[in-house]
Amino acid sequence: MNSYLYTGGCHCHSVRFEIKLHQSLEQTTITACNCSMCEKTAYLHLIIPKTDVRLLCDFDKLSNYQFNKKIAKHYFCKECGIKSFYQPRSHPDCWSINARCLDDFSKHAIQVKDFDGKNWEQNIHKIT
C-alpha cells in the first residue's frame, strides 16, 4: 500500500505537523462543516487516525479551547492563533486536520463535501 506524506502547520510556523495518508490528498474527501466554529474559521476537516499524525513541535506551543459539551479539544497556536488541528468528539481516536493548514494546500485539487454541523446530533452518522 502506498503512503503519502504531507506537512503543515500554523501561520507563524511555531506549530508544525506531518501526516500520512493512504491515498493522495486529491483522492481524499475533505469535509466542510457549517457549525458555529467551522463556518467562522473556514475550517476544512481531514479526519485521520492519531497514529498517522506526528507533531513536529512541542505541545506547549498550543492553547486549548473547549465549548458546549467540552468534549472536543480545539488546539490553537499560542503565537498566531491558527487552529491547525483538533480532537473531534465524533472521532476520539483521530485528529481533524485543517486541510487549509497543509503546506501548498492551494496546489491540490481537493474534493470537498458539505456537512450540516448546525444540526450535529441528527447528522453525526454521516461523518466518514
Steps between C-alpha positions, in 0.01 A plus 500: 500500500625848412548770758490871437670741741385858540621774731322803635452731790399843616571840346809584709644145473515450877264203455608243243374150426538216253216274388497169319213420263438168331383675185594833347339817628323533165333161562402587857168665575524810716196610704370856531282539809256784560503490881562821693873431537589362155294747300663800666852366451453340153632173647526206258509162678741224413428237764783248539613253767724643770763241405533671160580843646835609636533831682832663406498755782448502874139469612555803723482717184124435504207637695173309540147634462188300592134593488151350527545140626876554541590173329672627186839663557577787264874568495629840391852635457581722798684743269281552191168344608460260207321171568694243295331196654267392778365197685141451374241349730370291208834318454687458830780296338561756225613855443313736274767679299410834347576423135553873441804475731677246280807636322419591138128436565392713203698282258281196569174427317301389803147366527288675762173361633265701716392395848208654691671560832236749608288188552788285626301253711272408208785474248799354686444159339585662162859587598754263348 
